[in-house]
Amino acid sequence: MRVLVTGATGYIGGRLVPQLIDAGHEVRAMTRTSSWLRDVPWAGDVEVVTADALDAATLGAALDGIDAAYYLIHAIGSGSRFADRDRHAAENFAGAAKAAGVRRLVYLGGLADENADHLSEHLASRAEVGRILLQSGVPTAVLRAAVILGSGSASFEMLRYLTERLPAMVTPVWVQTRIQPIAVRDVLRYLVGAADLPPQVNRSFDIGGPDVLTYEEMMRRYARVAGLRRRLIIRVPLLSPALSSHWVGVVTPVPAAIARPLVESLRTEVVCREHEIAEHVRDPPEGLVSFDRAVELALTRVREANVLTRWADPEWPGAPSDPLPTDPSWSGGSLYTDVRSRPVAASREQAWPAIESIGGERGWYSFPLAWAVRGWLDRLAGGVGLRRGRRDPSHLRVGDALDWWRVEELRRPELLRLRAEMRMPGLGWLEFRLDEDGPGRCRLTQRATFHPRGLAGHVYWKAIAPFHGIVFGGMIRNLAAAAGA
């Protein structure tokens, strides 16, 4: 079949594409920024199309000639109006799929009783998108999952960091809500199988693993599987979802903008009411992956630095995605730069590993306290902070999240350009370039660029300029030394 995967840069989409290829399908990957798929392992095996579900005019070409389309778009983390974006994008996609003659839609939604009282905005939005697609006139399968357990998923990272960093914790009452988690490999197996459903199937399916647990039980069992001491958990009724999400934002890499809708959803019991998907996509003989086994598999991936996709990977509407400006006329106004250069006693090929392995656990080669404070301030402002880390400790791909940066361009062993995703009044980039400088030598050029937005942007740059000598000066000095070593 000819299959379209939307959200191909996302956590599920990035894992689903190679599974569909292995199943023999011809895959077209849809993304808002095609360069983000340039370096993925399966890039040469798919057709990449640039389109945006929020722009209906771009969808016709993306859906042309497609038999089955996977809708894996969700605007969570894009701001307070993410439900409106979800609705608009789903309506556009449903209409375009019908017009293009698509024969099957598959959507991964959220597991919840749609008639329940006080349904969170996150789960209500997921349910609304499912209804829009089911009413599109195209046979649709909505797979409804609760917590997805896999290395790099937002739910797993929340569980992991809360359990590992807090041997004792005061928790809200929602830790007693029952949840039916599912391993990501079972989710992918159901998604691949859903492409072959009979044309008369137009309905939702609940998908979940074999265990029904409370969040408290999940934390205790995670601790046991991870070899940690038994966690002391004290429940209190005073912690609202808003306060809980800010606490999650402090302790885990998941920012409050994403943590809050996820935490609010945990107040709702999410347990499968049927397992009729097995009538069409048979469960494996050994059964579904248990909670303990899913945690073991995910931890193995984390410890081996072999995480295929992460919650931080997806792009979202409204993110700063402009190309690097080359001169002030680009913006019609000011463009601030801080450019520093230093010789390196090594060839470009020898020096490059130090450049590509910057950030994450290795840090930024200068004034760690200043970076930490700026990261905390960003978290308090609702930004991503420095907690996202890296997908891989040594290798990057275009589109990778790298702490509070995004890899915008990568040309080994010449150029690494990062785009800022921290909260600030403007757009920012940090660029590292290696140029030949004689036999066995090269020159490292480090360039920070800032395009201010309004008066606040100009004030921001002037306020931090006195620290550039310490932060940027120390960075290039120590990075050049590491590259030469």
GIDAMO-V626735 format. One line per field, one symbol per residue. ss: DSSP state (H for helix, E for strand, L for the rest). phi: phi as a letter, one per 40 degrees, with the letter a starting at -180 (. if undefined). A space follows every 50 residues. Layout:
ss->???
phi->???
This chain:
ss->LEEEELLLLLLLHHHHHHHHHHLLLEEEEEELLHHHHLLLLLHHHLEEEE LLLLLHHHHHHHHLLLLEEEELLLLLLLLLLHHHHHHHHHHHHHHHHHHH LLLEEEEEEELLLLLLLLLLHHHHHHHHHHHHHHLLLLLEEEEEELLEEL LLLHHHHHHHHHHHHLLEEEELHHHHLEELLEEHHHHHHHHHHHLLLLLL LLEEEELLLLLLEEHHHHHHHHHHHLLLLLLEEEELLLLLHHHHHHHHHH HLLLLHHHHHHHHHHLLLLELLLLLHHHHLLLLLLLLLLLHHHHHHHHHH HHHLLLLLLLLLLLLLLLLLLLLLLLLHHHLLLLLEEEEEEEEELLLHHH HHHHHHLLLHHHLLLLLHHHHHHHHHHHHHLLLLLLLLLLLLLLLLLLLL EELLEEEEEEELLLEEEEEELLLLLEEEEEEEEEEELLLLLEEEEEEEEE EELHHHHHHHHHHHHLLHHHHHHHHHHHHHHHHHL
phi->.cbbbcgcccccdcccdccccccgccbbbbacbcccbcbcdcdcbbcbbc abccbdcccdccccgccbbcbbbacdgchcbccccdcccccccccccccc gccabbbcbbcacccccfcccccccdcccdccccccgbdbbbcbbccbca dgcccccccccccccbcbacbcccccccbbcaccccdccccccccbcdcc caacbcbaccbbbccccccccddcccgccdccbbcbccccdccccccccc cbcccdcccccccccccccbbcbabccccbbcccdcgcccdccccdcccc ccccfbccabdccccacgccbccccbadcdbgacacbbbbbacbcacdcc cddcccccggccgbgafdcccccccccccccgccgcccgbcbcbbbbdgc cbfcbbccaabccbabbbbcbccacibbbbbbbbbdahdgbabcbbbbbb bcbgcdcccdccccdcccccccccccccccccccc
